[in-house]
Amino acid sequence: MPAFVVAGIALTAVIAMYVGVPSGIVALKILLAVGIFPYTVRMVRDLLRGRPGIDLIAVLAIVTSLILGQTIAGVVILVMLSGGEALEEYALGRARRQLTELISNAPSIAHRRHGQSIINIPVAKVRVGDRLIVKPGETVPVDGTVVVGTSSVDESSLTGEPLSVEKRRSSRLLSGSVNLDRVLEMVAVRPSEESNYSQIIRLVREASESRAPIVRLADRASVWFTAAAFILAGSAWFLSGDPIRVLAVLVVATPCPLIVATPIAVMSAVSRAARRGIVVKNGAALEALARARAFVFDKTGTVTLGAPKVVEVTGYGIPENDVVYFAASLDQFSAHILARALVAEAHRRSVSLKLPVNFREEIASGVSGRLNGKRYFFGKLSYLKKCGVTFPNSIREAYGYSQSQGEKSVYLSQGTRFIGVVTFADVIRNDTANAFRELRHHGIKKIVMLTGDKTSVANEVGKVVGVDRVRAECLPADKVDEIHRLQKTLAPVVMVGDGVNDAPALAAADVGIAMGANGATAASESADIVITVDEIVRSGEAFHIARRMFTIVLQNINIGIGMSVVLMIVAALGGIAPITGAILQEVLDVIVIFNSLRVYIDNRD
């Protein structure tokens, strides 16, 4: 539309120069009539829906200028109206929450056992009671129960917890989880459409479609302003009988400052956020973020790092670094997630490693090999016991405690002599507690942490970082329920998460913020804002930027409305001609534009 208007003005100028001014005026009138048509249609549609917007006065002013022959004034208003619309469309976009990646990751083929053979069938044709084979590296197609085999399963995309879970006979398998090590045979307990992964997709769709659209601040402010403008315009006509005064009042009442205030401030906020690794997909959500009263955080990958890390090394008769040396040297050949964490810890400690000889790995149990001529075993307590290693009672007690704390201990022996233990856990981010304190300082009433982890582990993390409420052992539907519960009393509610299991809650929240550096694509697509760096403090920065934008938009609205009210009164008394009013509106536009650019300045509220 801006291109059409500019091209139309250029064409009328050419017509006026080479054909004549009267012809140019006729061309301008045609431009006004054509240009105002789509805005008129939208205005009527919005009025029928009971949603008067900021362009109501602008449309009426252009129509009146066309009727009264004040074409120049009408063209000026049309330029600002179309330009403001284009800026808003560019700045806000309209984030379309696509589920393409989430759906494409859903399993499509299942291996059904038929006697001594295996038949590949579409997942949609799996029936309750079917015996299915899940190979290593494959996604579990439907919810079921293990009947044969033992393997480690990655459920992080569903529960958010980074440590793999051992599955054996009678263990529950969730669709969407990934089999890591060995072949599992399972019995389907739900058809595909009722299984866990399908429910996540459905929840995201329902939450996205049911969330009410955010009403623009400028639209809310324009309702009473529009009524005041009509009263003044009607009074001017009644007292003077001069329709030009009506047009003059409508021209100076045209809310161009309101039209340009939000999009330019949003563009500045989006640019400033992008510099800090914060991608804003939905500018309207910045208004909601600025007014947020409650923040909800997923634990794993958001409050914590979301990956196992060595938290303790204990040597029994040997130094800690020797434990790291022997264990990490063995683990260099293992693809297990804990092995990668241990090797990284060895590098951090500057421990030089050696390749083992005669390396063997029992998947999901442990590894063994020879180092410096001696045989070492490193793995689970049960694995080392099977290898003939004996343990003191204190180790068994420590094992039970670490399990209750959500930690995973791996044991090291030289032959049958126990010599050390390495403990892994998902650790809290260093900046989490500070980020939460900043949010409270800036007016956030409640901070909630949600997780699929055990209650004891979640409560301990919540105590350390200082949240108001912890809800543990959550499935995706539970997280959505918590969001809806908070929205009844503390809206707008912001959700910060990173995994597929967070996608429904991100879509259900008034504002969804995804930790996208290592997060799932589904989470990023469901969110309004994506943080591309792995720092939780950036969610607080997004809040600061949104608040600054909101404050400046309020200033613009107050300036625009205040000055327009003064100009309307003067115009109603006959002190301003329509073209003069249009020029004064342009001056006012420049003021609010420069004020909007202040959002880009990097300072805190």
N, C-alpha and C positions, 0 to 999 in steps of 0.2 A: 504493500500500500504506500509506504513512503516513496518508493521508486516511481510508482504511478503518479503520485501527487507532484513530485519534482518534475517528472517528464511532462505532465500536463501544464505546469506553470511555464516551463521552457517553451512548449509549443504555443501557448497563448501569447507569450512575448513575441515570438516570431510572427504570429498572425497579426498582432497589433502593429508591428513594425512594417510589414510588407503588404498587409491587406487594409488595415485601419483599426483605430482604437475601438470603435463600436463592435467590430467583429471579434476583437480580442476579449472584450467584456462578455460577449455571448459565449465564447469558448470557456471563459472562467466560470460562467454560470453552469455550463454543461459539466465542467470538471467538478464543481461543487455538488451537483445533483448526483453524478455517478459516484463520487468519492464518499458521500454521506450515506449512500444506500445500505452497504453492509452493516454500518454502525447503527442505522435506524432499525434494521431487522433485529439485530442483537439486543438493542435497547427494548424493543417491544416484547421480545421473547423473555428477557429478564424481568420486565415489569409484570408480565403474565404469571411468572413464577414467584412473584413477590420479592424480587431481589434487585432493587434499584442500585445502579452502580455509579461510579464517578463520571461516566461519560454522558449521563442524561442531560445535564445543562449544556454541555458542549454540542450535542446533537441539536438541541432546540435552538441554540444560538446560531448555528450554521444554517438551519432551516429558516429562521427568522431573517438572517442577513440575506439569504437568497430571495425571500419574499419581498423584502424592502429594498432590494437592489444594492445593498452594501457588500458587494462581492469581495473587496479587498480584505475587509475584516473577517469575512467567512473563510477566506483562503488561509489567512494567518492561523485561525483556530484549527482548520483541517490539518495544516502542516504539523502543529503541535500535537494534535490528537493522534495522527498516524505515526508520528515519530515516537511519541511516548509508548504507544502500543508495541512498536517494533522493539524498542529498548526492553520493554517488559518481557516480551516473548523470548528475546535473546538471553536476558538475565535469569529468568525463572525456568525457562525450558518447560517442562512438565515431565518429571521423571516417570517413564513407563516401566513399571516393575516387571521385568521379563523373567520368566521361569525357564528360559531356554536351556541354560546350563544345568539347572537343577533337574529338569526332566530328562535331559540327555544322559545324566549320570545314573538315572534309575536303571536297575537291571532289566534287561529285555528278554533274556534267554535263561531257562532253567534246565538242569540236567536231571531228568526223571529216571529213576532206576526201574527197569522192566526185566525181571528175572536176573540173568547174568549179564545183561547188556544195559547200555545207557542211551536214552533217547533225548535229543534236544527239543524242547517245546517252548512256545512263547510263555512268558511269565503270566500273562492274563489267563492261560489255560490251566494253571496249577490249581489243584483242588485240595481241600482239607484231607489229610491222610496220605497224600502222595509222599513217597520216599525220594528225596532229592540228594544229589551229590554236589558239594561245594568244593571246588578245587582251590589250591593255594593261590592267593592273589585275586580271587574273584569276590564279587559283592554278593552277599546273601540275598536271594531273590524275594523271599517272603518270610514272614515270621514263622518260627518253628522250634523244634526241640531236637537236640543232638541224640542220635541213637547209636552211632558208631564213630569212634575216633576221639582224639584229643588234639587241640590246636590253640594257638593264640589268635585272638580276634580283635581287630581295631574297631572300637565303637565311638571313636572321637567325633565323627561327623554327626552322631545322634545324641550322645550324652555330653560331648565337649571335653571328656576326660582323656588326656594324652596317653596314659599308660594302657598297654594292651591287656586284655582280660583272657584268662585261660578258660576254655570251654571243653567240657568232657561230657560223658553220657548223662542225659537228663538236663543238661544246661539249656537255658533259653537263648535262642538266636533271634536277633532283630534284623529285619530287612534293612538294607542300606549299610550295615556293618561289613567289614572286609576280613575275610579269612586270610591269615598271614602265613601259616607254616605248613600244615598237613591237611590231607583230604578229610573232610567231615561228611558224614551221612546224617541227614536230618529228616524229620517228619514235619510236613507243613501243618500248622495249626490255624492259619488264616489264609484266605485267598488274597491275591495281589491287591485288590482294591481296598481291602480292610487292613492291610499290613502297615507297619510303622512308617516306612518311607513315603508311601502314598498319602498317609495322613498328614505328613509334614507338607507335602505339595499342596494338599487341599487347604490346610490351615493358612498357608501363605496367601493363596488365592482369596480365601474368604476374608482374611484380615485386610488385604489390600482393597477389596471391593467394598467392605463395610465401613471403612474409616471415613468419617465425614470430611469434606474438603475444608481447608482452612480459609476463612473469610479474610480478605485483604484489609489491613488496617485503614487504608485510604477509602475503601468502600464503606466501612463502618462510619468513618468521620463525615463522609459526604451526605449521609441521609438527612441530618438536621440542617446541614449547610444548603442543600438543595431546596428544602422547604423555605428557609429564610430568603433565598434568592428569588423564589417565585412570589413570596409575599411582597418583597420590595419592588419587583418588576410590576406586579399587579397594582400596587399602590401608586407607582410612578405614572402608569397609564391612566388610572382613575383620577388622579389629581391634575395631570397635565393634558391628557388626551393625545399625547404625542407618542406614536409607536416607536420613534427613533430612541426615545429614552428607555423603552422596554428593551430594545436591542442593546443599547449601551450597558444596561444593568446586566443582561445575560452575557455579554462579551467579557466584562470584568469579573463576572461570577464564574466564567468557564474555569473549571478546576485544573488548569494546566500544571500548576505547581504540585497538585495532588497526583496528576497523571505521571509526571516525571520524577517525583520525589522518591517513590519506592524503587522503581527499576534502577536508577543510577546509584542509589545507596546500596542496593543489593549487588549490583555489578562490582562496586568497590569492595563490598564485604567478601564476595566470591573470589575476587582477585587477591585480596589480602590473605584469605584462608588458603588459597592455592599455594602461596609462597611458603606456608607452614605445613604443606603436605596434607591439607584438608580439602577434599573434593566435595563441593556442595552441588547436589543434583537437583535440589528443589528449593528455590529461593523463598517460596512462601513458607516453607518449614523453618526458615531462619526467624521469622516473626514468632512462631510457636516456641522455638528454642529460647528466644530472648525472654519469653514469659514463663519458662518452665519452672515448676515447683517441686518436681520429684525426678530423680535419676535412678534408673535400674541398670545394674551391671551384671553381665554374666561373669562367672568366676574364672573358668579355665580359658586361657588365651587372652583374657581381658584384664582382670585383676591380677592374675598370675601369668607367667610366661607362656604356658600352654605346651611346654615340652619338658621332658624329664631332665634333671640336672643333678650332678653329684652334690649332695649336701653334707655327707660325712664319710670319712675314711678312717677305719680303725685297724691297727695292726696288732696282732697277737704274737709277740716275740720278735717282730720286725718293724722297721719304721713305716710311717704312712706312705711315703713316696715309693717304697719298695712294693707295697701292696698295689699301688697304682701302676707301677712298672710291670709286674707280673700279670695282673688282670688285664690291663689295656693292651699289652703285647699279644695275649691270647685273643682278645676281642677285635684285633685288627682285621681278622678274616670273617668276622660275623657281621651279618646285615641287620641285626636286631637294633631297635631304636635306642636301647640302653647302651649298646656297644658304642654307638656313635657318640653318645653323651660322655662315656668314660674316656674314649680316645681324645675328645675335645678337652676334657679335664687334664689329661696327661700333657697335652700341648700347653695348656694354661700354666701348668706347674713346671714347664720346661723339662719334663721327664723324657729322655730319649728311649725309644722303644726298640724291640727286637722281634723279628718275625719268628713265630713258633715252628717247630718241626713236628711232624706227625699230628697235625691239627685235626680234631674231630669235633663235630657239633651235633648235639641231640636237640633238634628243633624244640623251642619253647622250654628247654630244661637247662642246658648249660654247654660249656665248651671245655676241651682239654687239649693239651699239647706239651711238647718238651721245650724247655728253655734252659740253656746252660747245662744241658745234660740231665736235667731232672724233670719229672712229669708233674704238671700242675692241673688242677681242676677248678673251674670257676662257673658257678651257676646257682640254681635254687638249693634250698636246704635239702629237699627230697633227693635231688640229683647227687649231691655230695654224699649223703647217707648211703645211697645205692652204690657209690664208689668206695665204700668202706671207711669214710671219714667219721670220726667221733667228735661230738660237740659238748662243751660244758653246759650245765643247766641255765646259766646266765644268758647264753646265746638264744636258747629257746624262749626265754622270757622277753628278751629284746626283740625277737622276731614277732611275737604277738603284739607288742606295743607299736612297733613300726607299721604293722598292718593296720592297726586301728587308727593311725595317724595319716593314712593314705600314702605311706612311703613304701618303697620296694627295696628290700635288702638282697644283695647277691654275695655269695660266700666264696672264699678262696682257700685252697689247700695245696700244700706241697706233698704229693703222694697222699697218704692218709692222715697227715698232720694238718689240722686247721690253723691257718695263719692270718686270716684277715676277713673283713667284711666291708663292702661298699654300699652305701645307702643312697638311693635316688628319690627325688620328689619333684613335684611341680612347685616352683618357688614364686613368692609374691614379687611383683614388680617393685623396684626401689622407689618409684615416684607415686605409687598408688595412694598412700596415706596423705601426702601433701596435696595431691589432686583433689581428694575428697574434702580436705580442710578448706581449700580454695573455693570449692563449690558451695560449702556452707557459708563461708564469708560473704559470698555474693548472693545469698538469699535462698538457696535451695533448702526446702523444708525437710525432705526425706531422701535418704540414700538406701537402696535395697540391693542385696546381692542374691542372685539366683544361680543354682548349679545342679548338675546331675550327680555330683559327688556325694559321699557319705555325710550324714548330719554332723558327726563329730569333727571331721576334717573341715567342713564348711564353717562351723561355728568358730573354730580356732582361727581360720583366716579372717572371718568377719570381725572377730575381736581385735586382731592385729591392725587391720586397716581402718576400723572405726565406722562400720555401717550401722544403720538403725534397725535393719531387719535382715535375717538370713532365711532363705527357703531352699532346702536341700532336696536331693533325690528327685529333681524335676525332669519330667519329659517335656517336649515342646509345647504340648497343650497346657501343661501346668504353668509354663511361663506366660502364655497368652492370658490365662485366667488371672494371674497376678497383675499383669498390665491393666486389664479391665477393672480389677478391684481398685487399683490406685486411681484410675481415671475418674471414678465416681466422686472422689474428694480432693484430689490433688492435680487435676489436669492443668496445663499440659504435662504429659509424662514422657520422659526421654529414655530410650532403651539403648544400651551400648553392648554389643556382642560381636562374635567373630565366626561362629560355626554355622553349619547347615541347621543344627538344632535351634539356633537363635533366629533363623529367618522369619518364622511366623510371628515371634514377639516383636522383631524389628518392624514388621509390616503393621502390626496392631497398634504400636505406640504412636503417640502424636508426632514424635520425631524419632527416627531410627538412625543410630550412628554405628557403622560397621568398622571394626578394626581390620582393614583390608590388606595390611602388609603380608600377613600369613594366613588370612582368613579365607573362608569358603566364598566362591563366586555367588552362591545363593544368598548369603548374608549381604554381600555388597549390592546385589541387585534389589534386595528388599529394603535397603536403607535409603534415607534421604541424604545422608552425609557419609562419606567414606574417608577414613583416616589411612593414608598410604604409608605412614611410618609407624614403627612398632612401639608407640609411646602412648600410654593411657592419658597422660597429661594433656595431649592434644584435644581430647574431648572437652576439657575445661577451657582450652583456648578457643575452640569453636563457640562455646557458650559466651565467652568474653566478646568475641567478634560480633556475634548475633546481638548481644545487649547494646554494644556501641551503635550498630546499625539501627536498631530499634529506637534508641534515644535520638539519633539524628533524623530519622524519618518523622518522629513526633515533632521535632523542632521545625522541620519543613512544613508539616501539616499546619502547625500553629502559625508559622509565618505566612503561609499561603492563605489560610482562612482569615487570619487577622487583617492582612493587607487587602484581601478581596472584599471583606465586609466594609472597610473604609471606602474603597473605590466604588462599591455598589451604592453606598449612601450618596456619595458625590455625584455619581451618574444619575441616580434617581432624581436629584435636584437640578439636573440639566448641566452639570459642570464638566462632563466628559463626553466627547463624541465617540461613536463606535470604533473608528480607526485609531483614535488616541488611546482608547481603552485596550485595544488589541496590542498596541506597542507597549503600554505599561505592563500588561500581562507578560510580555516577552522579557522585560526587565526583571520582573519577579521570578520568572523561570530561571534566568541566569543566576540570581541569588541562591535559589534552592539547589541548583546544579552544583555550584561551587561548595555549598554547605554539604551536599551529599558526598562530594569527593573527600571530605575529611574522614570518612569511614576508613579510607585506605591508610591513614596515618597510624603508625604502629605504637599506640599507647593504650594503657589499661584504664577502665572506667574507675 
